[in-house]
Amino acid sequence: MAADAPSPATPLGDAKAATRLARWPHAGTPVLAALDDDELLLAWLQDGTLQAHRLPIGSRTLGRAHFRHQPARPAELEAAIDTVEDALMRPHPPLPADRVLWPTGGFARVLPLVGGDTREDVEALFQQFAAVALGRPGAGLPEDGASTAAILVLRELMHHLGFARWAAAPPDSSQIAPHTASAARLHDA
């Protein structure tokens, strides 16, 4: 199966992923976004069936392909943005209308740095990374390629797939590190 092919099942553990998604404690339908070194997995429940979409944009693969410097340079950021946008625009099953992004895995590198749970909050953090690429002081931001890739992918996911908010799962979830579970929570309606 191609890396970006949609599939109704995922080796992440169909029952385990479906159970986690079904127990979502916040308003909205969760779309799990699991970033690892080599790929991004998007998974959600649609009419009780687990949907999965794998994209070949992992933190290590983006870093190796684009981030030759630490911190990344502006041209490297632009090239990485193009790669992520191209991957996100590939055909995939329709996302739920009331979707909420549930970032896990490699996103733990940057979630504690995001000042809130909205697309605008993620954009503000990305702009800080971009300012560092332009030579401004980083005020303690990580400069490694994996962190740069994580904030870039998070930003592009929210913009291009129409996520207004992100939320973390409860602290007992094995998908989220304990410190990220309290970083931001979607306010229940």
Accessible surface in RSA format (square Angstrom, percent):
REM  Atomic radii and reference values for relative SASA: ProtOr
REM  Chains: A
REM  Algorithm: Lee & Richards
REM  Probe-radius: 1.40
REM  Slices: 20
REM RES _ NUM      All-atoms   Total-Side   Main-Chain    Non-polar    All polar
REM                ABS   REL    ABS   REL    ABS   REL    ABS   REL    ABS   REL
RES MET A   1   179.22  92.8  89.18  59.0  90.05 214.4  93.50  79.5  85.72 113.6
RES ALA A   2    66.74  61.4  44.34  68.4  22.40  51.0  55.72  78.5  11.02  29.2
RES ALA A   3    54.39  50.0  38.18  58.9  16.21  36.9  46.85  66.0   7.54  20.0
RES ASP A   4    35.58  24.9  33.30  33.1   2.28   5.4   0.98   2.3  34.60  34.5
RES ALA A   5    28.30  26.0  22.32  34.5   5.97  13.6  26.47  37.3   1.83   4.8
RES PRO A   6    64.57  47.1  47.84  43.6  16.72  60.8  47.96  39.6  16.61 103.2
RES SER A   7    14.82  12.5  11.50  15.3   3.32   7.7   9.03  19.2   5.79   8.1
RES PRO A   8    92.16  67.2  85.64  78.1   6.52  23.7  85.79  70.8   6.37  39.6
RES ALA A   9    47.93  44.1  42.85  66.1   5.08  11.6  43.29  61.0   4.64  12.3
RES THR A  10     5.28   3.8   0.04   0.0   5.23  12.5   2.12   2.8   3.16   4.8
RES PRO A  11   119.92  87.4  81.32  74.1  38.60 140.3  95.23  78.6  24.69 153.4
RES LEU A  12    52.83  29.4  26.76  19.1  26.07  65.5  38.35  26.9  14.48  39.0
RES GLY A  13    27.10  33.4   0.00   N/A  27.10  33.4  27.10  74.4   0.00   0.0
RES ASP A  14    63.90  44.8  58.18  57.9   5.71  13.5  29.10  68.5  34.80  34.7
RES ALA A  15    79.54  73.1  67.79 104.6  11.75  26.7  76.16 107.3   3.38   8.9
RES LYS A  16   118.51  57.8 109.99  67.5   8.51  20.3  67.92  61.1  50.58  53.9
RES ALA A  17     0.96   0.9   0.00   0.0   0.96   2.2   0.93   1.3   0.02   0.1
RES ALA A  18    27.25  25.1  26.45  40.8   0.81   1.8  26.83  37.8   0.42   1.1
RES THR A  19    55.53  39.5  50.58  51.3   4.96  11.8  30.23  40.6  25.30  38.2
RES ARG A  20    36.36  15.3  29.58  15.1   6.78  16.1  21.12  28.9  15.23   9.2
RES LEU A  21     5.86   3.3   0.97   0.7   4.88  12.3   0.97   0.7   4.88  13.1
RES ALA A  22    74.16  68.2  38.39  59.2  35.77  81.4  44.71  63.0  29.45  78.0
RES ARG A  23   180.23  75.7 159.64  81.4  20.59  49.0  62.03  84.8 118.21  71.6
RES TRP A  24    28.97  11.6   7.28   3.5  21.69  50.9   8.06   4.3  20.91  33.9
RES PRO A  25    66.26  48.3  36.61  33.4  29.65 107.8  47.99  39.6  18.27 113.6
RES HIS A  26    24.65  13.5  12.31   8.6  12.34  31.6  11.56  11.9  13.09  15.2
RES ALA A  27    39.04  35.9  25.90  40.0  13.14  29.9  37.58  52.9   1.46   3.9
RES GLY A  28    30.04  37.0   0.00   N/A  30.04  37.0   8.35  22.9  21.69  48.6
RES THR A  29    34.34  24.4  32.41  32.9   1.92   4.6  15.90  21.4  18.44  27.9
RES PRO A  30     9.50   6.9   9.41   8.6   0.08   0.3   9.41   7.8   0.08   0.5
RES VAL A  31     0.01   0.0   0.01   0.0   0.00   0.0   0.01   0.0   0.00   0.0
RES LEU A  32     2.64   1.5   2.64   1.9   0.00   0.0   2.64   1.9   0.00   0.0
RES ALA A  33     0.00   0.0   0.00   0.0   0.00   0.0   0.00   0.0   0.00   0.0
RES ALA A  34    19.82  18.2  17.55  27.1   2.27   5.2  17.55  24.7   2.27   6.0
RES LEU A  35     2.49   1.4   0.00   0.0   2.49   6.3   0.16   0.1   2.33   6.3
RES ASP A  36    73.61  51.6  67.79  67.5   5.82  13.8  39.57  93.1  34.04  33.9
RES ASP A  37    62.43  43.7  60.95  60.7   1.49   3.5   7.91  18.6  54.52  54.4
RES ASP A  38    69.67  48.8  63.29  63.0   6.38  15.1  27.08  63.7  42.59  42.5
RES GLU A  39    37.55  21.6  37.53  28.4   0.02   0.0   9.81  19.0  27.74  22.7
RES LEU A  40     0.00   0.0   0.00   0.0   0.00   0.0   0.00   0.0   0.00   0.0
RES LEU A  41     8.27   4.6   8.27   5.9   0.00   0.0   8.27   5.8   0.00   0.0
RES LEU A  42     2.21   1.2   2.21   1.6   0.00   0.0   2.21   1.5   0.00   0.0
RES ALA A  43     0.00   0.0   0.00   0.0   0.00   0.0   0.00   0.0   0.00   0.0
RES TRP A  44     0.89   0.4   0.89   0.4   0.00   0.0   0.60   0.3   0.29   0.5
RES LEU A  45    39.38  21.9  30.27  21.7   9.10  22.9  30.32  21.3   9.05  24.4
RES GLN A  46    69.10  38.6  63.12  46.1   5.98  14.2  23.87  50.8  45.22  34.3
RES ASP A  47   145.76 102.1 100.61 100.1  45.15 106.8  43.43 102.2 102.32 102.0
RES GLY A  48    69.36  85.5   0.00   N/A  69.36  85.5  33.29  91.3  36.08  80.8
RES THR A  49    65.61  46.7  61.85  62.7   3.76   9.0  36.20  48.6  29.41  44.5
RES LEU A  50    10.97   6.1   6.43   4.6   4.55  11.4   6.43   4.5   4.55  12.2
RES GLN A  51    29.12  16.3  29.12  21.3   0.00   0.0   0.16   0.3  28.96  22.0
RES ALA A  52     2.00   1.8   1.36   2.1   0.63   1.4   1.52   2.1   0.47   1.3
RES HIS A  53     1.37   0.7   1.21   0.8   0.16   0.4   1.01   1.0   0.36   0.4
RES ARG A  54    46.16  19.4  46.11  23.5   0.05   0.1  24.36  33.3  21.80  13.2
RES LEU A  55     0.81   0.4   0.68   0.5   0.12   0.3   0.81   0.6   0.00   0.0
RES PRO A  56    54.84  40.0  39.85  36.3  14.99  54.5  41.14  34.0  13.71  85.2
RES ILE A  57     1.70   1.0   1.47   1.1   0.23   0.6   1.70   1.2   0.00   0.0
RES GLY A  58     0.00   0.0   0.00   N/A   0.00   0.0   0.00   0.0   0.00   0.0
RES SER A  59     1.41   1.2   0.99   1.3   0.42   1.0   0.00   0.0   1.41   2.0
RES ARG A  60    91.74  38.5  85.07  43.4   6.67  15.9  33.15  45.3  58.60  35.5
RES THR A  61    49.83  35.4  44.28  44.9   5.55  13.2  46.62  62.6   3.21   4.9
RES LEU A  62     3.34   1.9   2.82   2.0   0.52   1.3   3.21   2.3   0.14   0.4
RES GLY A  63    11.31  13.9   0.00   N/A  11.31  13.9   9.29  25.5   2.02   4.5
RES ARG A  64   166.33  69.8 150.57  76.8  15.76  37.5  64.62  88.3 101.70  61.6
RES ALA A  65    56.02  51.5  34.33  53.0  21.69  49.3  43.08  60.7  12.95  34.3
RES HIS A  66    29.81  16.3  24.74  17.2   5.07  13.0  22.03  22.7   7.78   9.1
RES PHE A  67    17.40   8.7   1.09   0.7  16.31  42.5   1.09   0.7  16.31  46.7
RES ARG A  68   166.44  69.9 131.31  66.9  35.13  83.6  61.13  83.5 105.31  63.8
RES HIS A  69    69.35  37.9  64.13  44.6   5.22  13.3  48.49  50.0  20.86  24.3
RES GLN A  70   124.70  69.7  92.11  67.3  32.59  77.6  22.75  48.4 101.95  77.3
RES PRO A  71    44.75  32.6  41.49  37.8   3.25  11.8  41.49  34.3   3.25  20.2
RES ALA A  72     5.05   4.6   2.31   3.6   2.74   6.2   2.31   3.3   2.74   7.2
RES ARG A  73   127.66  53.6 127.57  65.0   0.09   0.2  36.36  49.7  91.29  55.3
RES PRO A  74    55.02  40.1  52.56  47.9   2.46   8.9  54.67  45.1   0.35   2.2
RES ALA A  75    77.72  71.5  65.26 100.7  12.47  28.4  71.65 100.9   6.08  16.1
RES GLU A  76    19.98  11.5  17.16  13.0   2.82   6.7  17.67  34.2   2.31   1.9
RES LEU A  77     8.59   4.8   8.59   6.1   0.00   0.0   8.59   6.0   0.00   0.0
RES GLU A  78   105.57  60.6 105.57  79.9   0.00   0.0  43.28  83.7  62.29  50.9
RES ALA A  79    40.54  37.3  33.89  52.3   6.65  15.1  38.48  54.2   2.06   5.4
RES ALA A  80     0.00   0.0   0.00   0.0   0.00   0.0   0.00   0.0   0.00   0.0
RES ILE A  81    17.07   9.7  17.07  12.7   0.00   0.0  17.07  12.3   0.00   0.0
RES ASP A  82    79.10  55.4  78.02  77.7   1.09   2.6  22.71  53.5  56.39  56.2
RES THR A  83    49.94  35.5  43.66  44.3   6.27  14.9  34.80  46.7  15.14  22.9
RES VAL A  84     0.00   0.0   0.00   0.0   0.00   0.0   0.00   0.0   0.00   0.0
RES GLU A  85    50.56  29.0  50.36  38.1   0.20   0.5  10.04  19.4  40.53  33.1
RES ASP A  86    96.54  67.6  87.99  87.6   8.55  20.2  25.73  60.5  70.82  70.6
RES ALA A  87     2.66   2.4   2.40   3.7   0.26   0.6   2.40   3.4   0.26   0.7
RES LEU A  88     2.25   1.3   0.23   0.2   2.02   5.1   0.81   0.6   1.44   3.9
RES MET A  89   110.04  57.0  82.28  54.5  27.76  66.1  50.41  42.9  59.63  79.0
RES ARG A  90    87.59  36.8  82.33  42.0   5.27  12.5  20.93  28.6  66.67  40.4
RES PRO A  91   117.45  85.6 103.96  94.8  13.49  49.0 115.08  95.0   2.38  14.8
RES HIS A  92    53.92  29.5  30.40  21.1  23.52  60.2  20.18  20.8  33.74  39.3
RES PRO A  93    24.01  17.5  15.79  14.4   8.23  29.9  23.25  19.2   0.77   4.8
RES PRO A  94   100.56  73.3  89.72  81.8  10.84  39.4  98.06  81.0   2.50  15.5
RES LEU A  95    24.28  13.5   6.01   4.3  18.27  45.9   6.13   4.3  18.15  48.8
RES PRO A  96    25.23  18.4  12.10  11.0  13.14  47.7  24.96  20.6   0.28   1.7
RES ALA A  97   106.55  98.0  68.64 105.9  37.91  86.2  75.09 105.7  31.46  83.3
RES ASP A  98    84.14  58.9  70.48  70.1  13.66  32.3  47.67 112.2  36.46  36.4
RES ARG A  99    63.91  26.8  50.03  25.5  13.88  33.0   3.28   4.5  60.63  36.7
RES VAL A 100     8.86   5.8   8.80   8.0   0.06   0.1   8.86   7.7   0.00   0.0
RES LEU A 101     0.00   0.0   0.00   0.0   0.00   0.0   0.00   0.0   0.00   0.0
RES TRP A 102     3.49   1.4   3.49   1.7   0.00   0.0   3.49   1.9   0.00   0.0
RES PRO A 103     0.26   0.2   0.21   0.2   0.05   0.2   0.21   0.2   0.05   0.3
RES THR A 104     1.75   1.2   0.03   0.0   1.72   4.1   1.72   2.3   0.03   0.0
RES GLY A 105    40.14  49.5   0.00   N/A  40.14  49.5  32.03  87.9   8.11  18.2
RES GLY A 106    10.66  13.1   0.00   N/A  10.66  13.1   8.25  22.6   2.41   5.4
RES PHE A 107     0.00   0.0   0.00   0.0   0.00   0.0   0.00   0.0   0.00   0.0
RES ALA A 108    26.45  24.3  22.56  34.8   3.89   8.8  22.96  32.3   3.49   9.3
RES ARG A 109   105.62  44.3  82.80  42.2  22.82  54.3  33.22  45.4  72.40  43.9
RES VAL A 110     0.00   0.0   0.00   0.0   0.00   0.0   0.00   0.0   0.00   0.0
RES LEU A 111     1.00   0.6   0.98   0.7   0.02   0.0   0.98   0.7   0.02   0.0
RES PRO A 112    61.53  44.8  33.64  30.7  27.89 101.4  34.41  28.4  27.12 168.5
RES LEU A 113    73.54  41.0  51.80  37.1  21.74  54.7  56.29  39.5  17.25  46.4
RES VAL A 114     8.45   5.6   0.00   0.0   8.45  20.4   0.00   0.0   8.45  22.9
RES GLY A 115    78.12  96.3   0.00   N/A  78.12  96.3  39.96 109.7  38.16  85.5
RES GLY A 116    19.09  23.5   0.00   N/A  19.09  23.5  18.91  51.9   0.19   0.4
RES ASP A 117    11.82   8.3  10.54  10.5   1.29   3.0   3.57   8.4   8.26   8.2
RES THR A 118    29.13  20.7  29.13  29.5   0.00   0.0  26.23  35.2   2.90   4.4
RES ARG A 119    64.93  27.3  64.63  32.9   0.30   0.7   8.87  12.1  56.06  34.0
RES GLU A 120   116.92  67.1 110.51  83.6   6.41  15.3  67.00 129.6  49.92  40.8
RES ASP A 121    41.06  28.8  37.87  37.7   3.19   7.5   2.03   4.8  39.03  38.9
RES VAL A 122     0.84   0.6   0.84   0.8   0.00   0.0   0.84   0.7   0.00   0.0
RES GLU A 123    37.93  21.8  37.71  28.5   0.23   0.5  31.09  60.1   6.84   5.6
RES ALA A 124    54.06  49.7  45.22  69.8   8.84  20.1  51.81  73.0   2.25   6.0
RES LEU A 125     5.63   3.1   4.32   3.1   1.30   3.3   4.59   3.2   1.03   2.8
RES PHE A 126     6.68   3.3   6.68   4.1   0.00   0.0   6.68   4.0   0.00   0.0
RES GLN A 127    85.16  47.6  81.05  59.2   4.12   9.8  38.48  81.9  46.68  35.4
RES GLN A 128    89.97  50.3  85.49  62.5   4.49  10.7  32.68  69.6  57.29  43.5
RES PHE A 129    11.55   5.8   7.09   4.4   4.46  11.6   7.19   4.4   4.36  12.5
RES ALA A 130    19.35  17.8  18.34  28.3   1.01   2.3  18.34  25.8   1.01   2.7
RES ALA A 131    21.37  19.7  20.11  31.0   1.27   2.9  20.90  29.4   0.47   1.2
RES VAL A 132    11.86   7.8   8.98   8.1   2.88   6.9   8.98   7.8   2.88   7.8
RES ALA A 133    14.54  13.4   1.91   2.9  12.63  28.7   2.13   3.0  12.41  32.9
RES LEU A 134   112.20  62.5  79.18  56.6  33.02  83.0  83.52  58.7  28.68  77.2
RES GLY A 135    65.62  80.9   0.00   N/A  65.62  80.9  35.07  96.2  30.55  68.4
RES ARG A 136   140.57  59.0 134.24  68.4   6.33  15.1  48.01  65.6  92.56  56.1
RES PRO A 137   127.57  93.0 100.72  91.8  26.85  97.6 112.93  93.2  14.63  90.9
RES GLY A 138    14.57  18.0   0.00   N/A  14.57  18.0   4.54  12.5  10.03  22.5
RES ALA A 139   102.85  94.6  55.79  86.1  47.05 107.0  75.44 106.2  27.41  72.6
RES GLY A 140    78.35  96.6   0.00   N/A  78.35  96.6  42.55 116.8  35.80  80.2
RES LEU A 141    20.87  11.6  10.74   7.7  10.13  25.5  10.74   7.5  10.13  27.3
RES PRO A 142    40.33  29.4  27.16  24.8  13.18  47.9  38.75  32.0   1.58   9.8
RES GLU A 143    75.38  43.3  67.36  51.0   8.01  19.1  18.47  35.7  56.91  46.5
RES ASP A 144    52.10  36.5  49.83  49.6   2.27   5.4  32.85  77.3  19.25  19.2
RES GLY A 145    10.68  13.2   0.00   N/A  10.68  13.2   8.67  23.8   2.01   4.5
RES ALA A 146    22.78  20.9  17.69  27.3   5.09  11.6  17.84  25.1   4.94  13.1
RES SER A 147     4.15   3.5   4.15   5.5   0.00   0.0   0.00   0.0   4.15   5.8
RES THR A 148     5.87   4.2   5.87   6.0   0.00   0.0   2.56   3.4   3.31   5.0
RES ALA A 149     0.00   0.0   0.00   0.0   0.00   0.0   0.00   0.0   0.00   0.0
RES ALA A 150     0.00   0.0   0.00   0.0   0.00   0.0   0.00   0.0   0.00   0.0
RES ILE A 151     0.06   0.0   0.06   0.0   0.00   0.0   0.06   0.0   0.00   0.0
RES LEU A 152     0.02   0.0   0.02   0.0   0.00   0.0   0.02   0.0   0.00   0.0
RES VAL A 153     0.00   0.0   0.00   0.0   0.00   0.0   0.00   0.0   0.00   0.0
RES LEU A 154     0.00   0.0   0.00   0.0   0.00   0.0   0.00   0.0   0.00   0.0
RES ARG A 155    41.93  17.6  41.89  21.4   0.03   0.1   0.80   1.1  41.12  24.9
RES GLU A 156     3.53   2.0   3.53   2.7   0.00   0.0   0.00   0.0   3.53   2.9
RES LEU A 157     0.00   0.0   0.00   0.0   0.00   0.0   0.00   0.0   0.00   0.0
RES MET A 158     0.13   0.1   0.13   0.1   0.00   0.0   0.13   0.1   0.00   0.0
RES HIS A 159    78.96  43.2  56.92  39.6  22.04  56.4  38.44  39.6  40.52  47.1
RES HIS A 160    73.00  39.9  48.53  33.7  24.47  62.6  35.51  36.6  37.48  43.6
RES LEU A 161    13.15   7.3   7.90   5.7   5.25  13.2  12.97   9.1   0.18   0.5
RES GLY A 162    38.72  47.8   0.00   N/A  38.72  47.8  21.38  58.7  17.34  38.8
RES PHE A 163     0.10   0.1   0.05   0.0   0.05   0.1   0.10   0.1   0.00   0.0
RES ALA A 164    57.40  52.8  52.80  81.5   4.60  10.5  53.33  75.1   4.07  10.8
RES ARG A 165    88.83  37.3  87.39  44.5   1.43   3.4  12.69  17.3  76.13  46.1
RES TRP A 166     0.10   0.0   0.10   0.0   0.00   0.0   0.10   0.1   0.00   0.0
RES ALA A 167     0.00   0.0   0.00   0.0   0.00   0.0   0.00   0.0   0.00   0.0
RES ALA A 168     0.35   0.3   0.00   0.0   0.35   0.8   0.15   0.2   0.20   0.5
RES ALA A 169     1.83   1.7   1.72   2.6   0.12   0.3   1.83   2.6   0.00   0.0
RES PRO A 170    49.40  36.0  45.12  41.1   4.27  15.5  49.06  40.5   0.34   2.1
RES PRO A 171    78.07  56.9  67.18  61.2  10.89  39.6  67.18  55.5  10.89  67.7
RES ASP A 172   130.52  91.4  93.46  93.0  37.05  87.6  51.85 122.0  78.67  78.5
RES SER A 173    17.01  14.4   5.83   7.8  11.19  25.8  13.12  27.9   3.89   5.4
RES SER A 174    87.30  73.8  45.46  60.7  41.83  96.4  53.74 114.4  33.55  47.0
RES GLN A 175    37.80  21.1  25.79  18.8  12.02  28.6   4.44   9.5  33.36  25.3
RES ILE A 176     8.27   4.7   1.16   0.9   7.11  17.1   3.76   2.7   4.50  12.2
RES ALA A 177    37.66  34.6  24.95  38.5  12.71  28.9  31.42  44.2   6.24  16.5
RES PRO A 178   102.51  74.7  94.60  86.2   7.92  28.8  95.09  78.5   7.42  46.1
RES HIS A 179   106.66  58.3  90.31  62.8  16.35  41.8  77.96  80.3  28.70  33.4
RES THR A 180     0.91   0.6   0.91   0.9   0.00   0.0   0.10   0.1   0.80   1.2
RES ALA A 181     0.59   0.5   0.59   0.9   0.00   0.0   0.59   0.8   0.00   0.0
RES SER A 182    76.52  64.7  55.35  73.9  21.17  48.8  32.65  69.5  43.86  61.5
RES ALA A 183    36.09  33.2   2.38   3.7  33.71  76.7  13.64  19.2  22.45  59.5
RES ALA A 184    10.71   9.8   2.07   3.2   8.64  19.7  10.71  15.1   0.00   0.0
RES ARG A 185   101.25  42.5  92.42  47.1   8.83  21.0  44.08  60.2  57.17  34.6
RES LEU A 186    16.24   9.0  12.54   9.0   3.70   9.3  12.54   8.8   3.70  10.0
RES HIS A 187   143.08  78.2 128.54  89.3  14.54  37.2  88.22  90.9  54.86  63.8
RES ASP A 188    97.03  68.0  68.74  68.4  28.29  66.9  29.96  70.5  67.07  66.9
RES ALA A 189   131.64 121.0  57.69  89.0  73.95 168.2  94.77 133.5  36.87  97.7
END  Absolute sums over single chains surface
CHAIN  1 A     8451.0       6352.8       2098.2       4776.9       3674.2
END  Absolute sums over all chains
TOTAL          8451.0       6352.8       2098.2       4776.9       3674.2
